[in-house]
Amino acid sequence: MEALKPKASFSRTQLVSVLLLATIQFTVVLDFMILSPLGDILMKSMKITPEQFGTAVSSYAFSAGISGFLAAGYADKFDRKKLLLFFYIGFILGTFFCGIASSYPFLVIARIITGLFGGVIGAISMAIITDLFELNQRGRAMSFVQMAFAASQILGIPIGLKLADIFNWHASFFMIVILAVLTVAAVHFFLPNFNQHLAVQQKQTGLQHLLQAVRKRNYRIGFLATGFLAIGGYMIMPFTSSFLINNVGISNNQLITIFMVTGISSMIVMPLVGKLADSFNKYRIFLYGSVMTSIMVLIYTNLGVTPLWLVMVINVLLFAGIMGRAVPAVALNSGLPDSSDRGAYMSINASLQQIAGGIGAFIAGHIVVQKATHQPLEHFDILGYIMVGIFALCAVLVFRVHKILESRKTMN
């Protein structure tokens, strides 16, 4: 592969902004991710089925998707920092309601509220990164922000599971609320304003601006690529803890170890993937990650009782492949929108990601069967086969995004 020359080191403003956005993303990702390892506890304590648990997970995703579409028309009409603070405070309230949920219907409603606000935060963050960084810097910037995913596994999920073990599962959500309140204060005082995009805004209503973004053919290709990128990844995520405990023979304490080891490895792999994505052909890096993920998914979803060390190795390789797909794909997609459409594009993109993820979780909840508490999950391998097919479709769509960006370079 021909190496490209990445841009010089980040400025102080860029570093501070990325650090704050990564912290925000940590709390948002942790709020979503914590539901998966708590899945076995919740299904047993609330006496709910995999189908009901899948609904609880997808309720967040669907509400996040709807809010993203509603916000898309207005995402470029306000200072991005103010918009970020508004939705982040709403996210904190939703997470607090999750912490006090006392029944399954209450929990679903709380997840819907959290999704309505939390689903827009990632889009605003990506718009800020796209405003602040050039395309040949975004792989590194986005990989740093997306390290929140790994950090949630190293710190957030193990601590959350430990709190759930010592107290109850409600404590995990209260932990997120406390951290998010501290983060809001830091963002208010240290994140700069982002309002340069307001100078190039046309006089349009929110609906007109939304429709303008949807009408553009190149944008629609990017939206489809995002949807297929998300739908496959979300399919096994809600049921990983229950699968590892009931099918693979992993204990709750060993589950914490698995998440920590996987998170540490992801913290190492993700910056490397970001650097590779900025230095080489982003699509090729994505393709290599997709092949690796497909192989590991087929192995993972067909596991029986397996030694802890082997489960950790498989998990580490699986998540390395996932990062190898996500970072370059997101970086490529960020190059599609014009600056005047960036907020709307990112909001719609985030909406489709959430909705696609919700569809994935919903479908998985209707495929996976657990006949009784403490019994193995059935049909988990079917999810693996479906995911590989979705990865192949996604590769075709991401290739089209890559070709669009390449043609722009030729024209310039």
C-alpha positions as CSV (number, residue, x, y, z in Angstrom):
1,M,0.0,0.0,0.0
2,E,1.2,3.5,-0.8
3,A,1.7,5.5,2.4
4,L,0.2,8.9,2.8
5,K,1.7,11.6,4.9
6,P,-0.5,12.3,7.9
7,K,-0.8,16.0,9.0
8,A,1.4,17.3,11.9
9,S,0.6,17.0,15.6
10,F,-2.7,18.3,17.0
11,S,-2.9,21.8,18.4
12,R,-3.8,22.5,22.1
13,T,-7.4,23.4,21.2
14,Q,-7.7,20.1,19.2
15,L,-6.3,18.1,22.1
16,V,-8.5,19.6,24.7
17,S,-11.6,19.2,22.5
18,V,-10.8,15.6,21.7
19,L,-10.2,14.8,25.3
20,L,-13.6,16.3,26.4
21,L,-15.4,14.7,23.5
22,A,-13.8,11.3,24.4
23,T,-15.0,11.7,28.0
24,I,-18.5,12.5,26.9
25,Q,-18.4,9.5,24.5
26,F,-17.2,7.3,27.4
27,T,-20.3,8.0,29.5
28,V,-22.7,7.6,26.5
29,V,-21.1,4.4,25.3
30,L,-20.9,3.1,28.9
31,D,-24.6,3.8,29.4
32,F,-25.4,1.7,26.3
33,M,-22.7,-0.9,26.8
34,I,-23.5,-1.6,30.5
35,L,-26.9,-3.1,29.6
36,S,-25.2,-6.0,27.8
37,P,-23.1,-7.3,30.7
38,L,-26.1,-6.6,33.0
39,G,-28.2,-8.6,30.7
40,D,-28.0,-11.9,32.6
41,I,-28.6,-10.1,35.9
42,L,-31.6,-8.2,34.5
43,M,-33.2,-11.2,32.8
44,K,-33.0,-13.1,36.0
45,S,-33.9,-10.4,38.5
46,M,-36.8,-9.0,36.5
47,K,-37.8,-12.4,35.1
48,I,-37.8,-11.3,31.5
49,T,-37.2,-13.3,28.3
50,P,-34.4,-12.7,25.7
51,E,-37.1,-11.2,23.5
52,Q,-38.1,-8.6,26.2
53,F,-34.4,-7.8,26.9
54,G,-33.9,-7.3,23.1
55,T,-36.8,-4.9,23.2
56,A,-35.3,-3.0,26.1
57,V,-32.0,-2.6,24.2
58,S,-33.7,-1.7,20.9
59,S,-36.0,0.9,22.6
60,Y,-32.9,3.1,23.3
61,A,-31.7,2.7,19.7
62,F,-35.1,3.4,18.1
63,S,-35.7,6.5,20.2
64,A,-32.2,7.7,19.5
65,G,-32.8,7.3,15.8
66,I,-36.0,9.2,15.9
67,S,-34.5,12.1,17.9
68,G,-31.6,12.3,15.4
69,F,-33.9,12.7,12.5
70,L,-35.9,15.4,14.4
71,A,-32.7,17.2,15.3
72,A,-31.1,16.9,11.9
73,G,-32.8,20.0,10.4
74,Y,-31.6,22.2,13.2
75,A,-28.2,20.7,13.9
76,D,-26.4,23.3,11.8
77,K,-28.4,26.3,13.1
78,F,-26.9,26.5,16.6
79,D,-23.5,26.7,18.2
80,R,-22.4,23.1,18.4
81,K,-21.2,23.4,22.0
82,K,-24.6,24.7,23.2
83,L,-26.4,22.0,21.3
84,L,-24.1,19.4,22.9
85,L,-24.7,20.6,26.4
86,F,-28.5,20.6,25.9
87,F,-28.7,17.0,24.8
88,Y,-26.0,15.8,27.3
89,I,-28.0,17.2,30.2
90,G,-31.1,15.4,28.9
91,F,-29.1,12.2,28.6
92,I,-28.1,12.5,32.3
93,L,-31.7,12.8,33.3
94,G,-32.6,9.7,31.3
95,T,-29.8,7.7,32.8
96,F,-30.9,8.8,36.3
97,F,-34.4,7.4,35.5
98,C,-32.8,4.1,34.5
99,G,-31.1,4.0,37.9
100,I,-34.4,4.3,39.7
101,A,-36.4,2.0,37.4
102,S,-38.3,-0.6,39.5
103,S,-40.0,-2.6,36.8
104,Y,-39.6,-3.7,33.2
105,P,-42.0,-1.1,31.7
106,F,-40.3,1.7,33.7
107,L,-36.9,0.6,32.5
108,V,-38.1,0.6,28.8
109,I,-39.5,4.1,29.2
110,A,-36.3,5.3,30.9
111,R,-34.2,3.8,28.0
112,I,-36.4,5.6,25.5
113,I,-35.8,8.9,27.3
114,T,-32.1,8.3,27.5
115,G,-32.0,7.5,23.8
116,L,-34.0,10.6,22.8
117,F,-31.1,12.7,24.1
118,G,-28.1,10.4,23.9
119,G,-28.6,9.5,20.3
120,V,-27.8,13.0,19.1
121,I,-24.6,13.4,21.1
122,G,-22.4,11.3,18.9
123,A,-23.5,13.1,15.8
124,I,-22.7,16.5,17.4
125,S,-19.3,15.2,18.5
126,M,-18.5,13.9,15.0
127,A,-19.6,17.3,13.5
128,I,-17.2,19.1,15.9
129,I,-14.4,16.8,14.9
130,T,-15.1,17.3,11.2
131,D,-15.1,21.1,11.8
132,L,-11.8,20.9,13.7
133,F,-9.8,18.3,11.8
134,E,-8.9,17.9,8.2
135,L,-9.6,14.5,6.5
136,N,-6.0,13.2,6.9
137,Q,-6.2,13.9,10.7
138,R,-9.7,12.4,11.3
139,G,-8.6,8.8,11.6
140,R,-6.5,9.6,14.6
141,A,-9.0,12.0,16.1
142,M,-11.9,9.7,15.7
143,S,-9.9,6.7,17.0
144,F,-9.1,8.7,20.1
145,V,-12.7,9.6,20.7
146,Q,-13.8,6.0,19.9
147,M,-11.3,4.7,22.5
148,A,-14.2,5.5,24.9
149,F,-15.5,2.2,23.8
150,A,-12.4,0.4,25.0
151,A,-12.2,2.6,28.2
152,S,-15.7,1.6,29.1
153,Q,-14.6,-2.0,29.0
154,I,-11.5,-1.4,31.1
155,L,-12.9,0.8,33.7
156,G,-16.6,1.4,33.4
157,I,-18.1,-2.0,32.8
158,P,-15.9,-3.9,35.4
159,I,-16.7,-1.2,38.0
160,G,-20.3,-1.2,37.1
161,L,-20.5,-4.9,37.4
162,K,-18.8,-4.8,40.7
163,L,-21.2,-2.2,42.0
164,A,-24.1,-4.3,40.7
165,D,-22.6,-7.3,42.6
166,I,-22.0,-5.4,45.9
167,F,-25.3,-3.3,45.8
168,N,-27.6,-4.0,42.8
169,W,-27.8,-3.2,39.1
170,H,-29.2,0.3,39.8
171,A,-25.8,1.4,41.2
172,S,-24.2,1.0,37.7
173,F,-26.4,3.7,36.3
174,F,-25.9,6.1,39.3
175,M,-22.1,5.7,38.7
176,I,-22.6,7.0,35.1
177,V,-24.8,9.9,36.3
178,I,-22.1,11.1,38.8
179,L,-19.4,11.0,36.1
180,A,-21.6,12.7,33.5
181,V,-22.4,15.6,35.9
182,L,-18.7,16.2,36.4
183,T,-18.1,16.1,32.6
184,V,-20.9,18.6,31.9
185,A,-19.0,21.1,34.1
186,A,-15.7,20.5,32.3
187,V,-17.3,20.9,28.9
188,H,-19.0,24.2,29.9
189,F,-15.7,25.7,31.1
190,F,-13.1,24.2,28.7
191,L,-14.7,23.3,25.3
192,P,-14.6,26.2,22.8
193,N,-17.6,27.3,20.9
194,F,-18.1,26.0,17.4
195,N,-20.2,28.4,15.3
196,Q,-18.2,28.9,12.1
197,H,-20.8,26.9,10.2
198,L,-23.5,29.5,10.9
199,A,-21.8,31.9,8.5
200,V,-22.6,29.6,5.5
201,Q,-26.1,28.7,6.4
202,Q,-28.9,29.3,4.0
203,K,-32.3,30.7,5.0
204,Q,-34.1,27.5,5.3
205,T,-36.5,25.9,7.8
206,G,-35.4,22.9,9.7
207,L,-37.5,20.6,7.5
208,Q,-36.1,22.1,4.3
209,H,-32.5,21.7,5.6
210,L,-33.3,18.1,6.5
211,L,-34.8,17.3,3.1
212,Q,-31.9,19.0,1.3
213,A,-29.5,16.5,3.0
214,V,-31.6,13.5,2.3
215,R,-32.0,14.4,-1.4
216,K,-28.3,14.3,-2.2
217,R,-27.4,11.0,-3.8
218,N,-23.9,10.8,-2.4
219,Y,-25.2,11.4,1.1
220,R,-27.8,8.5,0.7
221,I,-24.9,6.1,-0.1
222,G,-23.2,7.2,3.1
223,F,-26.4,6.7,5.1
224,L,-26.8,3.1,3.7
225,A,-23.1,2.3,4.5
226,T,-23.6,3.5,8.1
227,G,-26.8,1.5,8.5
228,F,-25.2,-1.8,7.4
229,L,-22.1,-1.0,9.5
230,A,-24.3,-0.8,12.6
231,I,-26.9,-3.5,12.0
232,G,-24.4,-6.4,12.0
233,G,-22.4,-5.2,15.0
234,Y,-25.5,-4.8,17.2
235,M,-26.8,-8.3,16.7
236,I,-24.7,-10.2,19.2
237,M,-23.9,-7.3,21.5
238,P,-26.9,-7.5,23.8
239,F,-26.5,-11.2,24.5
240,T,-22.8,-11.6,24.9
241,S,-22.8,-11.8,28.7
242,S,-25.7,-14.2,28.8
243,F,-24.0,-16.3,26.0
244,L,-20.7,-16.4,27.8
245,I,-22.2,-17.4,31.1
246,N,-24.8,-19.9,30.0
247,N,-23.1,-21.4,26.9
248,V,-19.4,-20.9,27.3
249,G,-19.2,-21.6,31.1
250,I,-17.8,-18.2,32.1
251,S,-18.6,-17.0,35.7
252,N,-19.5,-13.4,36.6
253,N,-16.0,-12.7,38.0
254,Q,-14.4,-14.1,34.8
255,L,-16.7,-11.9,32.8
256,I,-15.2,-8.8,34.4
257,T,-11.7,-10.1,33.5
258,I,-12.8,-10.6,29.9
259,F,-14.1,-7.1,29.5
260,M,-10.9,-5.6,31.1
261,V,-8.5,-7.6,28.9
262,T,-10.5,-6.8,25.8
263,G,-10.7,-3.1,26.7
264,I,-6.9,-2.9,27.3
265,S,-6.2,-4.5,24.0
266,S,-8.6,-2.2,22.3
267,M,-6.9,0.8,23.8
268,I,-3.7,-0.4,22.1
269,V,-5.2,-1.4,18.8
270,M,-7.5,1.6,18.2
271,P,-4.8,4.3,17.9
272,L,-2.8,2.0,15.6
273,V,-5.8,1.5,13.4
274,G,-6.4,5.3,13.4
275,K,-2.8,5.9,12.4
276,L,-3.0,3.3,9.7
277,A,-6.2,4.8,8.4
278,D,-4.5,8.2,8.1
279,S,-1.3,6.8,6.6
280,F,-2.7,4.3,4.1
281,N,-5.8,3.6,2.0
282,K,-8.8,3.8,4.4
283,Y,-10.9,1.3,2.4
284,R,-8.2,-1.3,2.4
285,I,-7.8,-1.1,6.2
286,F,-11.6,-1.4,6.5
287,L,-11.6,-4.4,4.2
288,Y,-8.9,-6.2,6.2
289,G,-10.9,-5.5,9.4
290,S,-14.0,-6.9,7.9
291,V,-12.4,-10.2,6.8
292,M,-10.9,-10.6,10.3
293,T,-14.2,-9.8,12.0
294,S,-16.1,-12.2,9.8
295,I,-13.7,-15.1,10.8
296,M,-13.8,-14.3,14.5
297,V,-17.6,-13.9,14.5
298,L,-18.1,-17.4,13.1
299,I,-15.7,-18.8,15.7
300,Y,-17.3,-16.8,18.6
301,T,-20.9,-17.6,17.8
302,N,-20.2,-21.3,17.6
303,L,-18.4,-21.6,20.9
304,G,-19.3,-24.3,23.5
305,V,-17.7,-24.6,26.9
306,T,-14.2,-23.0,26.5
307,P,-11.2,-22.2,28.7
308,L,-11.0,-18.6,29.9
309,W,-7.7,-17.9,28.2
310,L,-9.0,-19.0,24.8
311,V,-12.2,-16.9,25.2
312,M,-10.1,-13.9,26.0
313,V,-7.9,-14.4,22.9
314,I,-11.0,-14.8,20.7
315,N,-12.6,-11.7,22.2
316,V,-9.5,-9.6,21.7
317,L,-9.2,-10.6,18.1
318,L,-12.9,-10.1,17.5
319,F,-12.8,-6.5,18.8
320,A,-9.6,-5.8,17.0
321,G,-11.4,-6.6,13.8
322,I,-14.4,-4.5,14.8
323,M,-12.2,-1.5,15.4
324,G,-10.5,-2.2,12.1
325,R,-13.8,-1.8,10.4
326,A,-15.3,1.1,12.4
327,V,-12.5,3.6,12.5
328,P,-11.7,3.8,8.7
329,A,-15.4,3.5,7.7
330,V,-16.4,6.4,10.0
331,A,-13.5,8.5,8.8
332,L,-14.4,7.9,5.2
333,N,-18.0,8.7,5.8
334,S,-17.1,12.0,7.4
335,G,-15.6,13.3,4.2
336,L,-19.0,13.2,2.3
337,P,-20.9,16.2,3.6
338,D,-20.3,19.9,2.8
339,S,-19.6,22.1,5.8
340,S,-23.1,23.7,5.6
341,D,-24.7,20.2,5.8
342,R,-22.3,18.7,8.3
343,G,-24.5,18.8,11.4
344,A,-27.6,17.5,9.5
345,Y,-25.6,14.8,7.8
346,M,-24.1,13.6,11.1
347,S,-27.4,13.7,12.8
348,I,-29.2,11.6,10.1
349,N,-26.1,9.3,10.0
350,A,-26.3,8.8,13.8
351,S,-30.1,8.2,13.6
352,L,-29.7,5.5,11.0
353,Q,-26.9,3.9,13.0
354,Q,-29.1,3.8,16.1
355,I,-32.2,2.6,14.2
356,A,-30.1,-0.1,12.3
357,G,-28.6,-1.2,15.6
358,G,-32.1,-1.3,17.1
359,I,-33.3,-3.5,14.2
360,G,-30.3,-5.8,14.7
361,A,-31.0,-6.1,18.5
362,F,-34.7,-6.6,17.8
363,I,-34.1,-9.3,15.2
364,A,-31.6,-11.0,17.5
365,G,-34.1,-11.0,20.3
366,H,-36.5,-13.0,18.1
367,I,-33.9,-15.5,16.9
368,V,-32.2,-16.3,20.2
369,V,-34.1,-18.6,22.5
370,Q,-33.6,-19.4,26.2
371,K,-36.0,-22.1,27.3
372,A,-35.4,-21.6,31.0
373,T,-33.3,-19.5,33.4
374,H,-29.7,-20.8,33.5
375,Q,-30.2,-22.7,30.3
376,P,-28.0,-22.2,27.2
377,L,-29.0,-19.7,24.5
378,E,-30.1,-21.4,21.3
379,H,-29.7,-20.3,17.7
380,F,-26.8,-18.0,18.6
381,D,-24.8,-19.4,15.7
382,I,-27.5,-18.2,13.2
383,L,-26.7,-14.6,14.3
384,G,-23.0,-15.2,13.2
385,Y,-24.0,-16.3,9.7
386,I,-26.4,-13.3,9.2
387,M,-23.7,-10.9,10.4
388,V,-21.1,-12.1,7.9
389,G,-23.6,-11.6,5.1
390,I,-24.3,-8.0,6.3
391,F,-20.5,-7.4,6.5
392,A,-20.3,-8.2,2.8
393,L,-23.1,-5.8,1.8
394,C,-21.5,-3.1,4.0
395,A,-18.1,-3.6,2.2
396,V,-19.8,-2.8,-1.2
397,L,-21.4,0.4,0.2
398,V,-18.2,1.6,1.9
399,F,-16.4,1.0,-1.4
400,R,-18.8,3.3,-3.1
401,V,-18.1,6.0,-0.5
402,H,-14.4,5.5,-1.1
403,K,-14.9,6.0,-4.9
404,I,-16.9,9.2,-4.4
405,L,-14.1,10.7,-2.3
406,E,-11.4,9.5,-4.8
407,S,-13.3,11.1,-7.7
408,R,-13.5,14.4,-5.8
409,K,-9.7,14.4,-5.4
410,T,-9.3,13.8,-9.2
411,M,-11.7,16.8,-9.9
412,N,-9.7,19.0,-7.6
